[in-house]
Amino acid sequence: MSHPINTLSKTLKSSLKRVNKEIKDNIKDEEKLITSSAGHLLNSDGKKIRPLLTLIIARMLKYRGSADVTLAVCIEFIHNATLLHDDVIDTGKIRRGKKSANEIWGNKVSVLVGDYLLSKAFKLMVKNKSLKLLEILSQTSLILARGQIQDVGNAQNIKLSEKKYLAIINAKTAELFRVSCFLPTIITHQNKKIQKIFNDFGYYFGMSFQLSDDILDYFGHSNKMGKSIGKDFYEGKVTYPVIRCFKDSDQKSKVIIAKLFLKKKRNKKDLAVLLKLMKKTGVYQKSIDFLLKYNEKAKSSINKFEDNRYKVYLTSLVDNLAIREK
C-alpha cells in the first residue's frame, strides 16, 4: 500500500511542481554558496508535509488562485530555516539521510542561510500584499524561536513536567503545522467556525507529529529514519518517553535516570540502560496511547467535512503518525 504522503503528493502533483519551481527560483542567488547550501537541504528527500497540508486544505475549501503555492513555499522556507538552525544548536551531522549543511559548510554558513530563508519567506509575503498573512507568519516565527529557546533551556532537566513539555512542543513544532492548516482558511475568507476547525486540526496534528518523533528517537530504526537513534538522548533532551519513564519508575530507577541526564556526555551503554528501564515501565505503549489521543482529536475536529472527497487524505496522514518509520 502506498504511503499517505506519496498518495497525497500524486494528487497534488501539479501544485507541488509549482511549489518546487518557486523554491528553486527563490534560492537562486548571485552568491553561489547560498544557492548550493540552501539547495542541499531544500532539494533533498524531504516529505514537505507542511506545504502538502496547506495545498490539500486549500483544495478542500475550493480555493482558486496562486496564493496557496506561495504560502506553501513560505512555510517550507521557514521550516527549513529552523532545521538549519537546529542542526547548529544540536551539532547534528545527518539530515534526511545525508550530511547536514553545518557538517559541509560549517555553523556560520548554516545560520546565515537559515536567516536568508526566513528573509525570503517574508519577502514573498510582502510580494503577496497580504498584511494579515504577513502578521500571522511573523507571529509564528516568534513562537518557533521561543520554543527552540525553551527547548535548549530545559536540556538535561529531568524534572521537566509533562505540562511544560507539551507547551514547548506546541511552540517549536505544532505551531507551524497549525499555521499550515489555518492559512488556507484566510485566503478563502472562511468564517470563524471553519477557521477553528483547521486551526484545531493543525494543532492536534502537530502535537502528534512531535510525539511520534519522540517515540521514534527511542524505538525507531536508523536505516529507515535517515538519522541516528537516540539523538535526543545524547543531546540531553528530555522528551515525552523520558518524562513518562521517570514518572512511572521506582525511586532506585529514578536516581539512575537522573544521573544519566546529569552526565556531560551520554553513550550507547547509557542509552541501553534507559531503554531497559523504558521497557520495564511499558513506555512505548504508553507513549503510543498518549499520541493516539491527539490523533483522535485531530480526526474528530474535521468531522464536518465528512462529505469532502479530500478529507480522506488528512485522515490517512493522521493515522500514519502512529505507525510512521521516519
Backbone bond lengths (Angstrom), bond angles and torsions (degrees), N, CA, C in turn:
res aa  C-N    CA-C-N  psi(-1)  N-CA   C-N-CA  omega(-1)  CA-C   N-CA-C  phi
1 M - - - 1.472 - - 1.533 109.80 -
2 S 1.308 116.19 136.00 1.459 121.33 -177.52 1.530 111.34 -67.32
3 H 1.317 115.95 143.70 1.464 121.61 177.28 1.524 108.81 -64.35
4 P 1.351 118.22 139.11 1.479 120.53 -177.82 1.521 114.50 -56.56
5 I 1.337 116.95 -31.38 1.473 119.43 177.95 1.521 110.42 -69.46
6 N 1.337 116.79 -39.64 1.469 120.62 177.71 1.526 111.01 -65.55
7 T 1.332 115.42 -41.18 1.469 120.48 178.41 1.521 110.62 -61.96
8 L 1.327 115.79 -45.14 1.463 120.78 -179.94 1.528 110.84 -66.31
9 S 1.313 116.95 -38.82 1.475 121.30 178.68 1.525 111.47 -61.82
10 K 1.323 116.32 -37.70 1.477 120.63 177.66 1.522 110.76 -66.87
11 T 1.327 115.94 -42.34 1.468 121.05 178.85 1.526 110.86 -62.20
12 L 1.318 115.95 -36.76 1.471 121.40 -176.97 1.529 112.20 -101.19
13 K 1.324 115.78 23.18 1.469 122.06 -173.00 1.528 112.97 -50.29
14 S 1.332 117.24 -48.39 1.476 119.95 -176.76 1.524 111.75 -66.83
15 S 1.340 116.62 -43.37 1.472 120.64 179.00 1.517 110.85 -66.54
16 L 1.333 116.29 -40.06 1.461 121.15 -179.06 1.528 111.11 -66.22
17 K 1.329 115.78 -35.04 1.461 120.67 176.88 1.529 109.97 -62.39
18 R 1.330 116.61 -40.88 1.463 121.40 177.78 1.527 111.11 -66.65
19 V 1.330 116.32 -38.90 1.468 121.10 177.69 1.523 109.85 -61.72
20 N 1.332 116.84 -48.42 1.467 121.17 -178.60 1.526 112.09 -63.08
21 K 1.331 115.95 -37.14 1.470 119.99 178.17 1.527 110.34 -66.27
22 E 1.340 115.62 -43.25 1.466 119.30 -179.20 1.529 110.89 -67.25
23 I 1.311 116.60 -34.20 1.465 120.54 176.26 1.530 109.89 -62.54
24 K 1.333 116.13 -49.71 1.474 120.78 -179.02 1.525 111.31 -62.58
25 D 1.339 116.36 -41.57 1.467 120.44 179.74 1.523 111.51 -62.76
26 N 1.336 116.45 -36.23 1.456 120.75 -174.18 1.524 114.75 -86.42
27 I 1.333 117.14 -10.18 1.469 117.68 175.43 1.531 111.48 -103.98
28 K 1.339 115.03 0.33 1.468 118.37 173.01 1.518 107.75 -73.43
29 D 1.300 116.07 122.61 1.462 120.01 -176.20 1.528 109.59 -139.25
30 E 1.328 116.01 153.59 1.469 119.85 178.56 1.529 110.73 -63.67
31 E 1.341 115.70 -24.99 1.460 120.34 173.57 1.530 107.50 -87.29
32 K 1.322 116.90 103.55 1.466 122.13 -172.66 1.524 113.34 -62.16
33 L 1.327 116.82 -26.14 1.464 120.67 178.99 1.535 110.62 -63.61
34 I 1.335 115.94 -34.58 1.471 120.87 177.47 1.519 109.62 -66.74
35 T 1.317 116.41 -47.70 1.469 121.41 -178.80 1.526 111.44 -59.47
36 S 1.324 116.68 -46.26 1.467 120.28 -176.64 1.519 112.61 -71.86
37 S 1.333 117.72 -42.61 1.473 120.24 -177.48 1.526 111.79 -73.56
38 A 1.329 117.19 -39.74 1.470 120.14 177.04 1.529 110.16 -67.85
39 G 1.328 115.65 -41.25 1.462 120.82 179.84 1.513 113.02 -66.76
40 H 1.334 116.71 -29.18 1.469 121.50 179.23 1.528 110.94 -55.69
41 L 1.328 116.27 -41.24 1.462 120.62 -179.61 1.521 111.97 -88.27
42 L 1.329 116.47 -46.82 1.464 120.61 -174.74 1.525 113.28 -67.72
43 N 1.337 117.19 -29.82 1.464 120.59 -179.63 1.524 112.92 -94.13
44 S 1.335 116.32 5.29 1.469 120.00 179.58 1.524 109.70 -81.43
45 D 1.312 115.45 -177.25 1.464 121.06 -173.54 1.532 112.31 -80.18
46 G 1.324 116.08 57.68 1.461 120.20 178.49 1.533 111.13 -82.75
47 K 1.314 115.67 152.82 1.478 120.12 -176.75 1.529 112.56 -75.60
48 K 1.338 116.21 -25.85 1.471 122.17 -176.21 1.537 111.28 53.38
49 I 1.316 115.76 39.82 1.464 120.04 -175.30 1.530 112.36 -67.32
50 R 1.316 117.88 -34.03 1.474 120.30 179.61 1.527 111.33 -68.19
51 P 1.339 118.67 -49.23 1.468 118.85 174.30 1.530 112.87 -59.14
52 L 1.329 116.68 -37.76 1.472 120.10 179.01 1.523 111.08 -61.61
53 L 1.330 116.33 -40.22 1.469 120.29 178.18 1.531 110.57 -63.22
54 T 1.327 115.97 -42.88 1.470 120.07 178.45 1.525 110.97 -60.84
55 L 1.318 116.73 -45.23 1.467 121.41 -177.27 1.526 112.41 -67.73
56 I 1.340 117.46 -43.16 1.465 119.73 -176.54 1.527 111.20 -71.68
57 I 1.324 117.56 -36.00 1.473 119.95 178.27 1.527 110.10 -70.20
58 A 1.330 117.15 -35.42 1.468 120.08 174.75 1.528 110.00 -59.86
59 R 1.335 116.25 -39.88 1.472 119.91 177.42 1.525 111.34 -67.61
60 M 1.315 116.56 -40.86 1.463 120.70 178.32 1.525 110.63 -57.08
61 L 1.332 115.06 -36.26 1.465 121.25 -177.23 1.531 112.36 -93.59
62 K 1.353 115.00 13.28 1.473 122.55 173.73 1.527 113.18 59.68
63 Y 1.330 115.85 41.27 1.459 119.69 178.61 1.522 111.61 -72.94
64 R 1.314 115.97 139.83 1.458 122.88 174.53 1.529 108.09 -127.72
65 G 1.288 116.27 114.47 1.456 119.65 -178.47 1.520 109.83 156.02
66 S 1.333 116.83 -165.81 1.470 120.71 -177.06 1.534 113.34 -119.12
67 A 1.330 116.48 -2.66 1.474 119.68 -177.13 1.526 112.16 -64.81
68 D 1.349 116.99 -28.89 1.475 119.09 179.46 1.529 110.89 -64.07
69 V 1.332 116.76 -37.85 1.470 121.16 178.47 1.527 110.10 -67.14
70 T 1.330 116.68 -44.47 1.469 120.83 178.62 1.519 110.80 -61.20
71 L 1.327 116.56 -42.96 1.464 120.84 178.34 1.526 111.10 -62.72
72 A 1.333 115.86 -42.19 1.468 120.77 179.24 1.522 110.96 -59.87
73 V 1.335 116.34 -40.54 1.466 121.40 178.46 1.528 110.34 -66.03
74 C 1.320 116.61 -45.95 1.471 121.23 179.09 1.523 111.22 -57.89
75 I 1.318 115.61 -45.50 1.465 120.97 -179.11 1.523 110.81 -63.83
76 E 1.346 116.83 -40.13 1.462 120.35 178.83 1.532 110.83 -68.02
77 F 1.323 117.16 -36.39 1.466 120.60 176.79 1.530 110.72 -64.47
78 I 1.325 116.26 -45.82 1.467 120.46 179.81 1.525 110.26 -62.51
79 H 1.335 116.20 -44.64 1.464 120.41 179.33 1.526 111.69 -60.51
80 N 1.327 116.89 -46.41 1.466 120.42 -178.20 1.525 111.82 -69.69
81 A 1.320 116.82 -29.95 1.469 120.03 174.77 1.530 109.69 -63.07
82 T 1.336 116.53 -42.09 1.473 119.79 178.68 1.527 111.04 -66.32
83 L 1.339 117.34 -34.98 1.464 120.21 178.23 1.527 111.15 -65.57
84 L 1.331 116.43 -42.38 1.464 121.08 178.13 1.526 110.75 -61.36
85 H 1.323 115.71 -43.66 1.460 120.43 178.80 1.528 111.01 -68.04
86 D 1.343 116.53 -41.27 1.473 121.26 179.87 1.521 111.54 -59.22
87 D 1.334 116.43 -43.64 1.460 120.11 -177.54 1.529 112.07 -65.94
88 V 1.325 116.37 -29.20 1.459 120.03 175.51 1.530 109.60 -72.05
89 I 1.341 115.75 -46.49 1.470 120.91 -179.32 1.530 111.15 -62.30
90 D 1.344 115.10 -43.60 1.473 120.65 -175.61 1.527 113.65 -91.62
91 T 1.334 116.73 3.01 1.478 123.01 -173.84 1.534 110.82 49.58
92 G 1.321 114.81 45.11 1.466 120.77 179.36 1.518 111.25 -67.72
93 K 1.333 115.98 140.17 1.459 120.99 -178.45 1.532 112.57 -109.96
94 I 1.325 115.68 -24.23 1.467 120.83 -178.22 1.526 109.52 -124.62
95 R 1.316 115.90 136.03 1.469 121.32 177.11 1.521 107.27 -144.25
96 R 1.330 115.58 122.41 1.473 121.91 -179.21 1.532 112.16 55.81
97 G 1.328 114.83 39.48 1.451 120.73 173.19 1.522 116.27 80.81
98 K 1.332 117.03 5.31 1.474 119.31 177.38 1.525 109.65 -140.57
99 K 1.321 116.22 173.94 1.465 120.62 -178.22 1.528 110.94 -55.54
100 S 1.320 116.29 135.58 1.466 120.23 177.80 1.525 109.83 -71.53
101 A 1.319 116.16 159.73 1.475 121.27 -177.65 1.523 111.66 -59.80
102 N 1.326 117.18 -39.25 1.469 120.25 -179.22 1.532 112.41 -67.45
103 E 1.337 116.77 -26.73 1.462 120.80 175.93 1.525 110.67 -71.01
104 I 1.341 115.92 -33.53 1.470 120.58 -177.06 1.530 111.69 -86.53
105 W 1.339 116.86 -49.73 1.466 120.70 -172.99 1.532 114.13 -106.70
106 G 1.322 116.74 -9.19 1.463 119.61 179.75 1.519 112.77 96.62
107 N 1.320 115.49 164.69 1.466 121.79 -175.84 1.529 113.68 -65.14
108 K 1.330 116.41 -39.94 1.468 119.48 -176.16 1.533 111.28 -61.35
109 V 1.332 115.07 -47.61 1.469 119.38 -179.87 1.531 110.40 -63.50
110 S 1.329 117.50 -41.98 1.465 121.06 -178.79 1.528 111.99 -60.88
111 V 1.323 116.14 -44.32 1.473 120.52 178.74 1.525 110.71 -63.43
112 L 1.331 116.04 -45.66 1.463 120.29 -177.63 1.534 112.43 -67.58
113 V 1.328 116.83 -37.12 1.469 119.82 177.68 1.525 110.06 -70.02
114 G 1.332 116.68 -34.91 1.468 119.87 173.55 1.520 110.90 -60.22
115 D 1.323 115.69 -43.72 1.476 121.00 176.96 1.530 110.90 -62.94
116 Y 1.319 115.48 -39.06 1.471 121.62 178.79 1.534 110.34 -60.18
117 L 1.343 116.63 -44.74 1.467 120.45 -179.38 1.527 111.70 -65.66
118 L 1.330 116.48 -37.94 1.472 119.51 176.39 1.527 110.31 -63.11
119 S 1.339 115.85 -43.05 1.468 120.62 178.71 1.523 111.01 -62.29
120 K 1.335 116.30 -40.27 1.462 121.16 178.58 1.529 110.95 -62.48
121 A 1.340 115.97 -40.98 1.463 120.38 -179.89 1.525 110.45 -60.08
122 F 1.315 116.57 -44.56 1.466 119.77 -178.47 1.524 111.86 -72.80
123 K 1.320 116.75 -31.52 1.468 120.17 176.01 1.526 109.90 -64.10
124 L 1.336 116.82 -40.42 1.465 121.00 178.08 1.526 111.18 -64.53
125 M 1.331 115.85 -36.76 1.464 119.69 179.36 1.527 111.16 -68.57
126 V 1.313 115.89 -39.00 1.473 119.92 176.93 1.528 109.48 -63.28
127 K 1.335 115.53 -41.44 1.462 121.20 178.29 1.531 110.70 -61.31
128 N 1.344 115.37 -32.25 1.462 121.37 179.96 1.533 112.22 -73.15
129 K 1.327 115.94 -14.11 1.474 123.66 176.67 1.527 113.39 59.97
130 S 1.331 116.36 34.71 1.459 120.10 177.07 1.519 109.54 -117.18
131 L 1.331 116.02 105.29 1.452 121.16 -179.90 1.524 110.60 -65.18
132 K 1.335 116.46 -35.33 1.464 121.59 -179.31 1.528 110.68 -63.55
133 L 1.334 116.97 -47.74 1.461 121.00 179.95 1.524 111.18 -64.64
134 L 1.319 116.42 -40.08 1.463 121.85 178.93 1.531 110.48 -62.63
135 E 1.328 115.31 -42.32 1.466 121.28 179.20 1.535 110.91 -61.96
136 I 1.340 116.31 -44.55 1.468 121.17 -178.91 1.522 111.18 -64.18
137 L 1.332 117.03 -47.21 1.462 120.31 -178.57 1.533 112.20 -68.81
138 S 1.331 117.15 -32.00 1.470 120.78 176.59 1.527 109.65 -64.91
139 Q 1.327 115.74 -44.35 1.468 120.59 178.71 1.527 110.74 -63.70
140 T 1.323 115.59 -40.25 1.461 120.47 178.73 1.523 111.22 -61.57
141 S 1.330 117.05 -42.80 1.463 121.01 179.27 1.527 111.50 -61.32
142 L 1.333 116.14 -37.69 1.466 120.31 177.06 1.526 110.99 -64.80
143 I 1.331 115.30 -43.23 1.472 120.47 -179.51 1.527 110.85 -64.89
144 L 1.338 116.77 -41.78 1.468 120.79 178.16 1.528 111.06 -60.71
145 A 1.323 116.42 -43.49 1.473 120.68 179.83 1.528 110.08 -64.62
146 R 1.331 116.67 -41.62 1.465 120.85 178.89 1.531 110.62 -62.85
147 G 1.332 115.51 -41.81 1.459 120.20 179.23 1.515 112.10 -61.88
148 Q 1.334 116.37 -41.12 1.463 120.43 179.08 1.525 111.17 -66.06
149 I 1.332 116.09 -40.40 1.471 120.42 178.09 1.526 110.47 -63.73
150 Q 1.341 116.52 -43.36 1.469 120.88 177.96 1.522 110.94 -63.10
151 D 1.324 116.12 -38.29 1.461 121.76 179.40 1.526 110.67 -62.79
152 V 1.339 115.62 -47.60 1.467 120.84 178.90 1.531 110.62 -64.90
153 G 1.329 116.22 -40.86 1.466 121.72 -178.31 1.514 113.96 -65.60
154 N 1.332 116.71 -20.46 1.467 120.21 -178.87 1.525 113.31 -106.35
155 A 1.333 116.67 13.78 1.469 120.14 176.08 1.525 109.65 -59.93
156 Q 1.320 115.95 137.28 1.468 124.47 178.60 1.540 113.71 66.99
157 N 1.333 116.53 9.29 1.469 120.25 179.41 1.529 109.83 -87.06
158 I 1.306 116.36 86.84 1.457 121.43 -175.74 1.535 112.00 -67.15
159 K 1.314 116.74 -15.16 1.471 120.50 178.16 1.530 112.45 -92.46
160 L 1.325 115.79 9.68 1.463 120.21 176.91 1.521 109.43 -57.81
161 S 1.326 117.06 127.11 1.466 120.47 -177.53 1.525 110.72 -80.10
162 E 1.318 115.60 158.02 1.462 120.91 177.79 1.526 110.18 -60.65
163 K 1.331 116.33 -41.36 1.465 121.65 -179.24 1.526 111.13 -61.23
164 K 1.335 116.29 -44.87 1.469 120.69 -179.71 1.519 110.08 -67.40
165 Y 1.338 116.25 -39.93 1.463 119.40 -179.54 1.524 111.29 -63.68
166 L 1.320 116.67 -41.90 1.465 120.40 179.20 1.530 111.09 -63.57
167 A 1.331 116.36 -34.61 1.470 120.57 176.96 1.528 110.51 -66.09
168 I 1.330 116.10 -37.22 1.466 120.95 179.85 1.530 110.74 -67.85
169 I 1.340 117.22 -46.54 1.472 118.23 -177.67 1.528 111.50 -72.60
170 N 1.329 115.64 -23.81 1.464 118.78 172.80 1.522 109.42 -62.26
171 A 1.341 115.45 -45.20 1.472 120.40 -178.14 1.525 112.04 -72.03
172 K 1.317 118.22 -45.34 1.467 119.46 -171.09 1.528 114.14 -84.46
173 T 1.343 117.01 -20.39 1.469 119.69 -177.09 1.520 114.04 -128.44
174 A 1.333 116.89 -54.86 1.469 120.11 -173.15 1.523 112.46 -63.99
175 E 1.324 116.79 -30.00 1.469 120.61 -176.94 1.520 112.79 -58.68
176 L 1.329 117.60 -44.94 1.467 119.69 -178.31 1.532 110.86 -70.76
177 F 1.323 117.61 -33.49 1.462 120.45 173.77 1.527 110.33 -65.44
178 R 1.325 115.61 -43.14 1.469 120.30 179.54 1.522 110.50 -57.57
179 V 1.323 115.52 -48.22 1.465 120.71 -178.45 1.531 111.15 -66.56
180 S 1.323 117.04 -37.36 1.472 121.09 178.35 1.525 110.99 -58.62
181 C 1.326 116.16 -34.79 1.473 121.38 -179.14 1.527 112.22 -88.80
182 F 1.318 116.29 -26.65 1.466 121.31 -176.10 1.530 113.07 -81.45
183 L 1.339 117.02 -39.09 1.467 120.66 -174.96 1.530 114.51 -58.35
184 P 1.350 119.44 -36.31 1.471 118.03 176.23 1.531 113.74 -59.05
185 T 1.330 116.84 -26.74 1.476 119.23 178.19 1.529 110.87 -72.74
186 I 1.324 116.71 -23.82 1.470 120.99 178.55 1.523 110.21 -77.33
187 I 1.329 116.86 -45.58 1.474 119.10 -177.56 1.533 112.02 -73.20
188 T 1.347 116.51 -14.87 1.473 119.75 176.62 1.530 111.54 -104.39
189 H 1.348 116.18 6.59 1.480 122.58 173.86 1.535 111.91 55.51
190 Q 1.342 116.04 50.15 1.468 120.46 179.82 1.525 111.42 -79.81
191 N 1.326 115.14 159.61 1.471 119.78 176.26 1.531 110.09 -76.00
192 K 1.336 116.43 173.60 1.464 122.51 -174.80 1.530 112.16 -61.20
193 K 1.327 117.36 -35.09 1.470 120.56 -178.48 1.524 111.39 -65.26
194 I 1.331 116.22 -44.28 1.471 120.52 179.03 1.522 110.13 -68.63
195 Q 1.332 116.34 -38.88 1.462 120.41 177.07 1.528 110.78 -58.77
196 K 1.329 115.71 -42.85 1.471 120.52 -179.18 1.532 111.44 -65.97
197 I 1.327 117.07 -37.59 1.466 121.28 179.63 1.526 110.82 -56.96
198 F 1.332 116.54 -50.37 1.460 119.59 -175.87 1.528 112.58 -81.13
199 N 1.325 116.27 -25.94 1.461 120.70 172.28 1.533 108.90 -62.61
200 D 1.333 116.41 -47.84 1.468 121.90 179.96 1.524 111.30 -65.65
201 F 1.340 116.45 -43.44 1.457 119.99 179.87 1.537 110.42 -57.95
202 G 1.339 116.04 -47.55 1.465 120.51 -179.33 1.511 112.48 -61.55
203 Y 1.342 116.12 -39.65 1.473 120.56 179.20 1.525 110.62 -64.17
204 Y 1.329 117.43 -51.51 1.468 120.72 -178.06 1.525 111.36 -64.21
205 F 1.339 115.99 -39.50 1.461 120.34 178.08 1.533 110.28 -62.19
206 G 1.328 116.37 -45.79 1.460 121.52 -178.68 1.522 112.84 -63.73
207 M 1.327 116.40 -39.79 1.463 120.26 178.16 1.526 110.10 -64.56
208 S 1.318 116.01 -44.13 1.467 120.94 179.26 1.527 110.60 -64.60
209 F 1.327 116.73 -39.42 1.468 121.80 179.85 1.524 110.46 -59.42
210 Q 1.344 117.09 -45.87 1.462 120.27 -179.22 1.530 111.22 -68.53
211 L 1.326 116.51 -39.77 1.461 119.77 177.21 1.527 110.51 -62.10
212 S 1.325 115.94 -37.23 1.458 121.32 176.76 1.528 110.22 -63.07
213 D 1.336 116.54 -41.47 1.469 121.54 175.37 1.529 110.98 -60.45
214 D 1.337 115.71 -43.89 1.463 121.21 178.87 1.530 111.07 -57.16
215 I 1.329 115.42 -44.87 1.460 121.62 -178.02 1.525 110.90 -67.57
216 L 1.347 115.96 -44.11 1.467 120.61 -179.78 1.520 112.23 -61.03
217 D 1.323 117.00 -32.40 1.459 120.01 -177.26 1.532 111.96 -64.15
218 Y 1.329 116.27 -25.09 1.461 120.05 178.26 1.526 113.49 -106.06
219 F 1.320 116.01 -28.29 1.465 118.92 -172.56 1.530 114.13 -123.06
220 G 1.337 117.15 9.42 1.459 120.79 -179.63 1.515 112.48 -88.86
221 H 1.343 116.30 -169.30 1.461 122.88 179.50 1.525 109.02 -123.91
222 S 1.324 116.95 121.65 1.474 122.23 -175.94 1.522 113.23 -54.02
223 N 1.345 116.56 -43.84 1.473 119.62 -175.75 1.520 112.61 -65.82
224 K 1.330 117.88 -26.57 1.463 121.01 179.27 1.528 111.88 -88.48
225 M 1.331 116.23 -29.48 1.460 120.47 -175.42 1.525 113.49 -82.82
226 G 1.328 117.04 -25.74 1.461 119.98 -176.12 1.511 113.14 77.67
227 K 1.338 115.95 14.37 1.466 121.38 175.03 1.524 108.10 -153.53
228 S 1.321 115.59 163.74 1.457 120.25 -172.87 1.523 112.68 -74.78
229 I 1.332 115.69 143.50 1.458 122.01 172.25 1.525 108.63 -70.68
230 G 1.311 117.01 144.14 1.461 120.68 176.88 1.511 114.91 82.04
231 K 1.330 116.95 9.95 1.471 120.84 -178.23 1.535 110.85 -57.31
232 D 1.334 116.75 -46.11 1.469 120.46 179.23 1.535 110.95 -60.08
233 F 1.330 115.39 -42.29 1.472 120.78 -178.91 1.521 111.14 -62.60
234 Y 1.330 117.01 -47.19 1.463 121.09 -178.95 1.530 111.39 -62.87
235 E 1.321 115.81 -30.09 1.472 120.64 179.44 1.535 112.20 -84.87
236 G 1.324 116.27 -4.50 1.460 120.21 179.17 1.515 114.01 79.75
237 K 1.337 116.68 18.04 1.463 119.80 -179.76 1.529 110.18 -78.75
238 V 1.306 115.22 131.37 1.459 121.01 178.27 1.528 107.76 -96.33
239 T 1.335 115.55 105.54 1.461 121.05 -177.34 1.528 110.27 -109.07
240 Y 1.334 115.97 -179.16 1.463 119.07 -173.56 1.530 113.99 -55.63
241 P 1.345 120.88 -46.91 1.472 119.62 179.81 1.537 112.83 -57.86
242 V 1.337 116.38 -35.35 1.468 120.67 178.95 1.526 110.12 -69.71
243 I 1.331 115.32 -46.43 1.476 120.31 179.66 1.532 109.80 -58.44
244 R 1.332 116.06 -43.73 1.467 120.51 -178.29 1.532 111.58 -68.42
245 C 1.327 115.92 -40.14 1.466 120.88 178.96 1.529 110.79 -63.34
246 F 1.334 115.25 -45.60 1.470 120.30 179.79 1.529 110.66 -62.67
247 K 1.308 116.00 -43.57 1.462 121.81 -178.60 1.532 111.74 -62.16
248 D 1.323 116.85 -40.82 1.467 121.42 -173.65 1.527 113.98 -94.14
249 S 1.328 117.84 2.97 1.464 121.41 -178.65 1.532 111.61 -88.43
250 D 1.334 115.29 158.09 1.471 119.59 173.90 1.530 108.73 -76.18
251 Q 1.327 116.48 171.29 1.463 120.76 -173.89 1.525 113.00 -59.66
252 K 1.318 116.86 -39.26 1.466 121.17 -179.74 1.531 110.65 -62.92
253 S 1.328 115.85 -43.29 1.469 120.63 179.78 1.519 111.42 -68.67
254 K 1.335 116.51 -35.34 1.465 120.44 178.25 1.531 110.90 -61.61
255 V 1.320 116.30 -38.89 1.471 120.97 178.35 1.529 109.84 -64.06
256 I 1.337 116.61 -41.27 1.475 121.23 179.41 1.528 110.46 -62.96
257 I 1.358 116.51 -46.58 1.475 121.23 -179.27 1.528 110.44 -62.18
258 A 1.339 115.70 -44.70 1.469 120.32 179.74 1.527 111.09 -59.43
259 K 1.321 116.70 -41.60 1.467 121.04 179.84 1.531 111.20 -65.50
260 L 1.325 115.97 -38.35 1.475 120.25 178.48 1.521 111.16 -59.16
261 F 1.338 115.66 -41.97 1.467 119.67 -176.46 1.528 113.29 -83.42
262 L 1.344 116.23 -11.62 1.470 119.74 175.64 1.532 111.56 -83.97
263 K 1.323 116.46 -16.95 1.459 120.92 -179.68 1.528 110.90 -64.42
264 K 1.315 116.09 145.78 1.473 120.34 177.25 1.525 110.32 -66.80
265 K 1.336 115.79 -38.21 1.461 121.35 177.73 1.521 109.43 -135.77
266 R 1.331 114.99 140.81 1.462 121.05 177.99 1.527 108.78 -112.31
267 N 1.323 117.01 146.32 1.462 121.22 -178.24 1.529 111.87 -120.52
268 K 1.326 115.77 -175.52 1.465 121.06 -177.39 1.524 112.70 -63.30
269 K 1.332 116.38 -34.45 1.471 119.91 177.92 1.525 110.29 -65.36
270 D 1.334 115.64 -39.42 1.471 120.56 177.39 1.526 110.82 -62.71
271 L 1.335 115.32 -42.10 1.467 120.12 178.70 1.524 110.12 -62.57
272 A 1.323 117.18 -41.06 1.466 121.46 179.22 1.528 110.98 -61.48
273 V 1.340 116.34 -38.37 1.472 121.15 178.12 1.526 110.09 -63.02
274 L 1.337 115.81 -46.72 1.463 120.05 -178.99 1.528 111.41 -65.35
275 L 1.326 116.69 -41.98 1.469 120.57 179.58 1.530 111.06 -61.43
276 K 1.320 116.60 -35.69 1.464 121.26 178.03 1.534 110.10 -65.23
277 L 1.327 115.66 -41.46 1.469 120.57 178.48 1.529 110.79 -68.54
278 M 1.333 116.32 -35.77 1.467 120.52 177.21 1.520 110.98 -65.29
279 K 1.324 115.89 -38.90 1.465 120.11 177.73 1.523 110.52 -65.02
280 K 1.325 115.53 -41.39 1.465 121.94 -179.77 1.526 111.76 -61.00
281 T 1.333 116.63 -36.74 1.469 121.00 -177.66 1.531 113.50 -96.30
282 G 1.342 116.81 4.09 1.469 120.54 176.87 1.518 113.71 65.28
283 V 1.345 116.27 35.91 1.466 121.68 -173.98 1.527 113.35 -63.87
284 Y 1.327 117.12 -38.09 1.462 118.86 -177.14 1.528 111.53 -57.03
285 Q 1.331 116.91 -53.97 1.461 120.10 -177.76 1.525 112.21 -66.61
286 K 1.321 116.45 -36.84 1.474 120.48 178.67 1.535 110.24 -64.49
287 S 1.336 115.92 -37.71 1.476 120.34 179.08 1.523 110.83 -69.18
288 I 1.338 116.67 -41.42 1.469 120.93 177.06 1.527 110.19 -62.42
289 D 1.324 116.66 -43.52 1.475 120.94 179.41 1.523 111.02 -60.91
290 F 1.337 116.07 -39.30 1.461 120.72 179.47 1.527 110.20 -66.90
291 L 1.337 116.45 -43.19 1.467 122.21 177.05 1.532 110.75 -59.86
292 L 1.314 117.06 -41.68 1.470 121.74 -176.96 1.529 112.61 -62.43
293 K 1.321 116.47 -27.35 1.474 119.68 176.87 1.534 110.10 -63.68
294 Y 1.322 116.21 -40.44 1.473 120.48 177.20 1.531 110.51 -69.83
295 N 1.332 116.10 -37.11 1.466 119.73 177.23 1.518 111.56 -59.74
296 E 1.322 115.88 -45.60 1.467 120.17 -178.68 1.527 111.07 -64.37
297 K 1.321 116.64 -39.24 1.467 120.63 178.40 1.529 110.51 -66.41
298 A 1.330 116.22 -38.78 1.474 120.49 178.15 1.522 110.24 -62.08
299 K 1.332 116.96 -46.70 1.470 121.10 -177.89 1.532 111.93 -68.91
300 S 1.324 116.48 -39.30 1.468 118.69 -179.47 1.520 112.11 -70.31
301 S 1.345 117.06 -25.68 1.472 120.13 -179.05 1.526 112.22 -67.08
302 I 1.347 117.77 -23.38 1.475 120.46 -178.63 1.535 112.53 -107.28
303 N 1.329 116.49 19.29 1.476 120.54 178.92 1.522 112.83 -57.32
304 K 1.324 116.36 -29.76 1.467 121.36 -179.23 1.531 111.57 -60.37
305 F 1.344 116.01 -24.39 1.470 120.86 -177.38 1.534 112.34 -98.61
306 E 1.324 115.79 28.54 1.465 122.12 -177.78 1.524 112.59 -53.80
307 D 1.321 116.85 -35.93 1.467 120.94 -176.84 1.536 113.23 -89.71
308 N 1.316 116.68 -1.46 1.464 120.03 -179.75 1.528 109.16 -82.32
309 R 1.323 116.74 126.38 1.467 120.38 -173.49 1.529 113.36 -67.54
310 Y 1.336 117.61 -14.72 1.460 120.36 -179.78 1.536 112.89 -89.63
311 K 1.328 116.48 -11.39 1.475 120.39 -176.86 1.527 112.12 -59.75
312 V 1.328 116.95 -34.71 1.463 121.32 -177.16 1.530 112.15 -58.38
313 Y 1.343 116.88 -30.38 1.467 120.19 179.38 1.530 110.66 -67.94
314 L 1.332 115.94 -40.00 1.464 119.90 178.43 1.522 110.67 -66.47
315 T 1.321 116.16 -43.33 1.466 120.93 179.83 1.529 111.17 -61.52
316 S 1.328 116.48 -42.42 1.472 120.97 179.51 1.526 111.51 -63.74
317 L 1.343 116.30 -40.18 1.465 120.32 178.22 1.531 110.77 -63.19
318 V 1.320 115.81 -41.01 1.469 120.46 179.00 1.528 110.28 -63.62
319 D 1.323 116.55 -49.99 1.472 120.75 -178.19 1.525 111.68 -59.41
320 N 1.332 116.06 -33.34 1.463 120.21 -178.19 1.530 112.90 -67.55
321 L 1.327 117.13 -22.21 1.462 120.64 -177.85 1.535 112.53 -62.41
322 A 1.319 115.95 -27.66 1.465 119.85 -179.07 1.535 112.55 -82.41
323 I 1.351 116.21 -14.86 1.466 119.31 -175.85 1.531 112.71 -127.18
324 R 1.350 117.35 4.98 1.461 120.26 -175.67 1.527 111.51 -63.28
325 E 1.318 114.76 150.23 1.460 120.85 -178.27 1.522 112.74 -112.67
326 K 1.362 115.77 -6.26 1.469 119.04 178.75 1.517 109.64 -158.17
